[in-house]
Amino acid sequence: MNRIACQSAALFAHPWSIVIFPFLCVAWELAGWGELALTLALSILAISTTQLVLAAQEKDTRAIHIKLDALIAGTDADDGVAGVEKE
């Protein structure tokens, strides 16, 4: 699931997604599927995309914290600050 979330987040964040999106909306309108259905689909897409991006960011943040904790533990720094964000 993590791999799917990361790949989807990368896809939605790609610059071509931003370019293609308006064309998708125009095509939807020309197909005659209705404004209400478009609004519903866009709302679901926006919420899903937000959750995917947040999941990818959380994974990256967790990796950074683990690396920083290892750096702190490997130096003469105060060991009490390693893992402080867990408290």
DSSP file (Angstrom, degrees, kcal/mol; ACC not computed):
  #  RESIDUE AA STRUCTURE BP1 BP2  ACC     N-H-->O    O-->H-N    N-H-->O    O-->H-N    TCO  KAPPA ALPHA  PHI   PSI    X-CA   Y-CA   Z-CA
    1    1 A M     >        0   0    0      0, 0.0     4,-2.5     0, 0.0     5,-0.2   0.000 360.0 360.0 360.0 -38.1    0.0    0.0    0.0
    2    2 A N  H  >  +     0   0    0      1,-0.2     4,-2.5     2,-0.2     5,-0.2   0.903 360.0  51.2 -61.8 -40.8    2.9    2.4    0.8
    3    3 A R  H  > S+     0   0    0      1,-0.2     4,-2.5     2,-0.2    -1,-0.2   0.913 110.5  48.5 -63.9 -42.0    4.3    1.9   -2.7
    4    4 A I  H  > S+     0   0    0      1,-0.2     4,-2.6     2,-0.2     5,-0.2   0.913 111.6  50.1 -63.7 -42.4    1.0    2.6   -4.3
    5    5 A A  H  X S+     0   0    0     -4,-2.5     4,-2.4     2,-0.2    -2,-0.2   0.913 112.3  46.6 -62.7 -43.4    0.6    5.8   -2.2
    6    6 A C  H  X S+     0   0    0     -4,-2.5     4,-2.2     2,-0.2    -2,-0.2   0.913 114.2  47.0 -66.7 -42.4    4.1    7.0   -3.1
    7    7 A Q  H  X S+     0   0    0     -4,-2.5     4,-2.1     2,-0.2    -2,-0.2   0.901 113.7  48.3 -66.3 -40.2    3.7    6.3   -6.8
    8    8 A S  H  X S+     0   0    0     -4,-2.6     4,-2.8     2,-0.2     5,-0.2   0.910 110.8  50.7 -66.3 -41.9    0.2    8.0   -6.9
    9    9 A A  H  X S+     0   0    0     -4,-2.4     4,-1.7     1,-0.2    -2,-0.2   0.906 110.8  49.1 -62.2 -41.1    1.5   11.0   -5.0
   10   10 A A  H  X S+     0   0    0     -4,-2.2     4,-0.6     2,-0.2    -1,-0.2   0.887 111.7  50.0 -65.0 -38.0    4.4   11.3   -7.5
   11   11 A L  H >< S+     0   0    0     -4,-2.1     3,-0.9     1,-0.2     6,-0.3   0.935 112.4  45.3 -65.5 -47.0    1.9   11.0  -10.4
   12   12 A F  H 3< S+     0   0    0     -4,-2.8    -1,-0.2     1,-0.2    -2,-0.2   0.773 113.2  51.3 -69.7 -25.2   -0.5   13.7   -9.1
   13   13 A A  H 3< S+     0   0    0     -4,-1.7    -1,-0.2    -5,-0.2    -2,-0.2   0.540  84.1 113.0 -87.8  -6.8    2.4   16.0   -8.3
   14   14 A H  S XX S-     0   0    0     -3,-0.9     3,-1.2    -4,-0.6     4,-1.0  -0.393  75.7-124.9 -67.0 141.1    3.9   15.7  -11.7
   15   15 A P  H 3> S+     0   0    0      0, 0.0     4,-1.4     0, 0.0     3,-0.4   0.831 109.1  60.6 -57.2 -33.7    3.8   19.0  -13.8
   16   16 A W  H 3> S+     0   0    0      1,-0.2     4,-2.7     2,-0.2     5,-0.2   0.804  96.3  61.2 -66.2 -26.8    2.0   17.2  -16.6
   17   17 A S  H <> S+     0   0    0     -3,-1.2     4,-1.9    -6,-0.3    -1,-0.2   0.902 103.3  50.2 -63.0 -39.2   -0.9   16.4  -14.3
   18   18 A I  H  < S+     0   0    0     -4,-1.0    -1,-0.2    -3,-0.4    -2,-0.2   0.869 113.7  45.4 -66.0 -36.7   -1.4   20.1  -13.8
   19   19 A V  H  X S+     0   0    0     -4,-1.4     4,-0.6     1,-0.2    -2,-0.2   0.888 114.9  46.1 -74.1 -39.9   -1.5   20.7  -17.5
   20   20 A I  H  X S+     0   0    0     -4,-2.7     4,-2.0     1,-0.2     3,-0.3   0.799  95.8  76.6 -74.7 -29.2   -3.7   17.7  -18.3
   21   21 A F  H  X S+     0   0    0     -4,-1.9     4,-2.0     1,-0.2    -1,-0.2   0.880  92.5  48.7 -54.4 -48.6   -6.3   18.5  -15.6
   22   22 A P  H  > S+     0   0    0      0, 0.0     4,-2.2     0, 0.0    -1,-0.2   0.887 111.0  51.9 -61.3 -36.1   -8.1   21.4  -17.3
   23   23 A F  H  X S+     0   0    0     -4,-0.6     4,-2.6    -3,-0.3    -2,-0.2   0.876 106.8  53.6 -66.1 -36.3   -8.4   19.4  -20.5
   24   24 A L  H  X S+     0   0    0     -4,-2.0     4,-2.2     2,-0.2    -1,-0.2   0.909 108.7  49.4 -62.6 -42.3   -9.9   16.5  -18.5
   25   25 A C  H  X S+     0   0    0     -4,-2.0     4,-2.0     2,-0.2    -2,-0.2   0.907 111.8  47.8 -64.3 -42.6  -12.5   19.0  -17.0
   26   26 A V  H  X S+     0   0    0     -4,-2.2     4,-2.6     2,-0.2    -2,-0.2   0.915 111.6  50.5 -64.9 -42.9  -13.4   20.3  -20.5
   27   27 A A  H  X S+     0   0    0     -4,-2.6     4,-1.9     1,-0.2    -2,-0.2   0.887 108.6  52.9 -62.1 -38.7  -13.7   16.8  -21.9
   28   28 A W  H  X>S+     0   0    0     -4,-2.2     5,-1.4     2,-0.2     4,-0.6   0.922 111.1  46.2 -61.6 -44.6  -16.0   15.8  -19.0
   29   29 A E  H ><5S+     0   0    0     -4,-2.0     3,-1.0     1,-0.2    -2,-0.2   0.909 112.1  50.2 -66.2 -42.5  -18.3   18.8  -19.8
   30   30 A L  H 3<5S+     0   0    0     -4,-2.6    -1,-0.2     1,-0.3    -2,-0.2   0.811 104.0  59.3 -66.9 -29.4  -18.3   18.0  -23.5
   31   31 A A  H 3<5S-     0   0    0     -4,-1.9    -1,-0.3    -5,-0.2    -2,-0.2   0.687 109.2-128.0 -72.0 -17.0  -19.2   14.4  -22.8
   32   32 A G  T <<5 +     0   0    0     -3,-1.0    -3,-0.2    -4,-0.6    -2,-0.1   0.775  61.8 141.6  78.8  26.9  -22.3   15.7  -21.0
   33   33 A W      < -     0   0    0     -5,-1.4     4,-0.3     1,-0.2    -4,-0.1   0.590  63.1-109.8 -79.8  -9.0  -21.8   13.8  -17.8
   34   34 A G     >  -     0   0    0     -6,-0.3     4,-1.6    -5,-0.2    -1,-0.2   0.160  10.4 -98.8  98.7 150.1  -23.1   16.8  -15.8
   35   35 A E  H  > S+     0   0    0      2,-0.2     4,-2.6     1,-0.2     5,-0.2   0.860 117.6  55.4 -71.0 -37.6  -21.7   19.4  -13.5
   36   36 A L  H  > S+     0   0    0      1,-0.2     4,-2.4     2,-0.2    -1,-0.2   0.918 108.8  47.5 -63.8 -43.5  -22.9   17.7  -10.3
   37   37 A A  H  > S+     0   0    0     -4,-0.3     4,-2.6     2,-0.2    -1,-0.2   0.881 111.9  51.0 -65.4 -37.6  -21.0   14.5  -11.2
   38   38 A L  H  X S+     0   0    0     -4,-1.6     4,-2.7     2,-0.2     5,-0.2   0.922 110.3  49.2 -64.5 -44.1  -17.9   16.5  -12.1
   39   39 A T  H  X S+     0   0    0     -4,-2.6     4,-2.1     2,-0.2    -2,-0.2   0.917 112.9  47.3 -61.4 -43.9  -18.1   18.3   -8.7
   40   40 A L  H  X S+     0   0    0     -4,-2.4     4,-2.3     2,-0.2    -2,-0.2   0.935 113.3  47.6 -63.4 -46.6  -18.4   15.0   -6.9
   41   41 A A  H  X S+     0   0    0     -4,-2.6     4,-2.5     1,-0.2    -2,-0.2   0.899 112.6  48.9 -63.0 -41.3  -15.6   13.4   -8.8
   42   42 A L  H  X S+     0   0    0     -4,-2.7     4,-2.5     2,-0.2    -1,-0.2   0.871 110.0  51.9 -68.1 -36.2  -13.3   16.4   -8.2
   43   43 A S  H  X S+     0   0    0     -4,-2.1     4,-2.2    -5,-0.2     5,-0.2   0.932 112.3  45.1 -64.2 -45.7  -14.1   16.4   -4.5
   44   44 A I  H  X S+     0   0    0     -4,-2.3     4,-2.5     1,-0.2    -2,-0.2   0.913 114.1  49.7 -63.9 -42.6  -13.3   12.8   -4.1
   45   45 A L  H  X S+     0   0    0     -4,-2.5     4,-2.8    -5,-0.2     5,-0.2   0.901 110.2  50.7 -63.0 -41.8  -10.1   13.2   -6.2
   46   46 A A  H  X S+     0   0    0     -4,-2.5     4,-2.2     2,-0.2    -2,-0.2   0.921 112.9  44.8 -64.4 -44.6   -9.0   16.2   -4.1
   47   47 A I  H  X S+     0   0    0     -4,-2.2     4,-2.2     2,-0.2    -2,-0.2   0.928 115.6  47.5 -65.6 -45.0   -9.4   14.4   -0.8
   48   48 A S  H  X S+     0   0    0     -4,-2.5     4,-2.2    -5,-0.2    -2,-0.2   0.920 112.4  49.0 -62.9 -44.4   -7.7   11.2   -2.1
   49   49 A T  H  X S+     0   0    0     -4,-2.8     4,-2.5     1,-0.2     5,-0.2   0.907 109.8  52.0 -63.0 -42.1   -4.8   13.1   -3.5
   50   50 A T  H  X S+     0   0    0     -4,-2.2     4,-2.4    -5,-0.2    -1,-0.2   0.924 110.5  48.2 -60.0 -44.9   -4.3   15.1   -0.3
   51   51 A Q  H  X S+     0   0    0     -4,-2.2     4,-2.1     1,-0.2    -1,-0.2   0.885 111.2  50.8 -64.4 -38.6   -4.2   11.9    1.7
   52   52 A L  H  X S+     0   0    0     -4,-2.2     4,-2.0     2,-0.2    -2,-0.2   0.918 111.5  46.9 -65.0 -43.4   -1.8   10.3   -0.7
   53   53 A V  H  X S+     0   0    0     -4,-2.5     4,-2.4     1,-0.2    -2,-0.2   0.906 111.8  50.9 -65.7 -41.4    0.6   13.3   -0.5
   54   54 A L  H  X S+     0   0    0     -4,-2.4     4,-2.3    -5,-0.2    -1,-0.2   0.888 108.7  51.9 -63.8 -38.5    0.4   13.4    3.3
   55   55 A A  H  X S+     0   0    0     -4,-2.1     4,-1.8     2,-0.2    -1,-0.2   0.907 111.0  47.5 -63.9 -41.6    1.2    9.7    3.5
   56   56 A A  H  X S+     0   0    0     -4,-2.0     4,-2.0     1,-0.2    -2,-0.2   0.899 112.3  49.4 -66.4 -40.4    4.3   10.2    1.3
   57   57 A Q  H  X S+     0   0    0     -4,-2.4     4,-2.7     1,-0.2    -2,-0.2   0.884 108.3  53.6 -66.2 -38.1    5.4   13.2    3.3
   58   58 A E  H  X S+     0   0    0     -4,-2.3     4,-2.5     1,-0.2    -1,-0.2   0.907 108.1  50.1 -63.2 -41.2    5.0   11.3    6.6
   59   59 A K  H  X S+     0   0    0     -4,-1.8     4,-2.0     2,-0.2    -1,-0.2   0.923 112.4  46.9 -62.4 -44.8    7.2    8.5    5.2
   60   60 A D  H  X S+     0   0    0     -4,-2.0     4,-2.1     2,-0.2    -2,-0.2   0.907 112.4  49.8 -64.0 -42.5    9.9   11.0    4.2
   61   61 A T  H  X S+     0   0    0     -4,-2.7     4,-2.3     1,-0.2    -2,-0.2   0.908 109.0  51.9 -63.6 -42.4    9.7   12.8    7.6
   62   62 A R  H  X S+     0   0    0     -4,-2.5     4,-2.1     1,-0.2    -1,-0.2   0.909 109.5  49.9 -60.9 -42.5   10.0    9.5    9.5
   63   63 A A  H  X S+     0   0    0     -4,-2.0     4,-2.1     1,-0.2    -1,-0.2   0.895 110.0  50.5 -64.0 -40.3   13.1    8.6    7.5
   64   64 A I  H  X S+     0   0    0     -4,-2.1     4,-2.6     1,-0.2    -2,-0.2   0.911 109.8  50.3 -64.1 -42.5   14.7   12.0    8.2
   65   65 A H  H  X S+     0   0    0     -4,-2.3     4,-2.6     1,-0.2    -1,-0.2   0.890 109.3  51.0 -64.7 -39.3   14.1   11.7   11.9
   66   66 A I  H  X S+     0   0    0     -4,-2.1     4,-1.9     2,-0.2    -1,-0.2   0.914 112.2  47.0 -63.9 -41.8   15.6    8.2   12.0
   67   67 A K  H  X S+     0   0    0     -4,-2.1     4,-2.1     2,-0.2    -2,-0.2   0.904 112.6  49.0 -67.1 -41.0   18.7    9.5   10.2
   68   68 A L  H  X S+     0   0    0     -4,-2.6     4,-2.7     2,-0.2     5,-0.2   0.905 109.4  52.3 -65.4 -40.5   19.0   12.5   12.5
   69   69 A D  H  X S+     0   0    0     -4,-2.6     4,-2.5     1,-0.2    -1,-0.2   0.895 109.4  50.2 -61.3 -39.2   18.6   10.3   15.6
   70   70 A A  H  X S+     0   0    0     -4,-1.9     4,-1.4     2,-0.2    -1,-0.2   0.891 111.0  49.0 -66.3 -38.8   21.4    8.2   14.3
   71   71 A L  H  < S+     0   0    0     -4,-2.1     4,-0.4     2,-0.2    -2,-0.2   0.913 112.5  47.4 -65.9 -42.3   23.6   11.2   13.7
   72   72 A I  H >< S+     0   0    0     -4,-2.7     3,-1.2     1,-0.2     5,-0.4   0.916 111.4  50.9 -64.8 -42.2   22.9   12.6   17.2
   73   73 A A  H 3< S+     0   0    0     -4,-2.5    -1,-0.2     1,-0.2    -2,-0.2   0.800 108.2  53.8 -66.1 -27.5   23.6    9.2   18.8
   74   74 A G  T 3< S+     0   0    0     -4,-1.4    -1,-0.2    -5,-0.2    -2,-0.2   0.475 106.4  59.9 -86.6  -2.5   26.9    9.0   16.9
   75   75 A T  S <  S-     0   0    0     -3,-1.2     4,-0.0    -4,-0.4    -3,-0.0  -0.522  97.2 -98.4-114.6-176.4   28.2   12.3   18.2
   76   76 A D  S    S+     0   0    0     -2,-0.2     3,-0.1     2,-0.1    -3,-0.1   0.239  79.9 126.5 -86.9  13.9   29.0   13.8   21.6
   77   77 A A  S    S-     0   0    0     -5,-0.4     2,-0.3     1,-0.2    -2,-0.1  -0.240  78.6 -78.0 -69.7 163.2   25.6   15.6   21.6
   78   78 A D    >   -     0   0    0      1,-0.2     3,-1.6     2,-0.1     4,-0.3  -0.459  36.5-148.6 -62.3 118.9   23.2   15.2   24.4
   79   79 A D  G >  S+     0   0    0     -2,-0.3     3,-0.9     1,-0.3    -1,-0.2   0.677  88.8  76.9 -65.8 -16.4   21.5   11.8   24.0
   80   80 A G  G 3  S+     0   0    0      1,-0.2    -1,-0.3     3,-0.0    -2,-0.1   0.714  88.3  56.9 -68.0 -19.7   18.3   13.2   25.6
   81   81 A V  G X  S+     0   0    0     -3,-1.6     3,-1.6     2,-0.1     2,-0.4   0.679  81.1 100.0 -86.8 -16.4   17.4   15.0   22.4
   82   82 A A  T <  S+     0   0    0     -3,-0.9   -13,-0.1    -4,-0.3   -17,-0.0  -0.566  99.5   5.9 -69.9 122.8   17.4   11.9   20.2
   83   83 A G  T >  S+     0   0    0     -2,-0.4     3,-1.6   -18,-0.2     4,-0.3   0.663  84.6 139.8  79.9  17.2   13.8   10.8   19.8
   84   84 A V  G X   +     0   0    0     -3,-1.6     3,-1.3     1,-0.3    -2,-0.1   0.778  62.0  67.2 -65.1 -26.1   12.4   13.9   21.5
   85   85 A E  G 3  S+     0   0    0      1,-0.3    -1,-0.3    -4,-0.2    -3,-0.1   0.656  90.7  64.8 -71.1 -12.6    9.6   14.2   19.0
   86   86 A K  G <         0   0    0     -3,-1.6    -1,-0.3     1,-0.2    -2,-0.2   0.653 360.0 360.0 -81.2 -15.7    8.1   10.9   20.3
   87   87 A E    <         0   0    0     -3,-1.3    -1,-0.2    -4,-0.3    -2,-0.1   0.463 360.0 360.0 -79.5 360.0    7.4   12.4   23.8
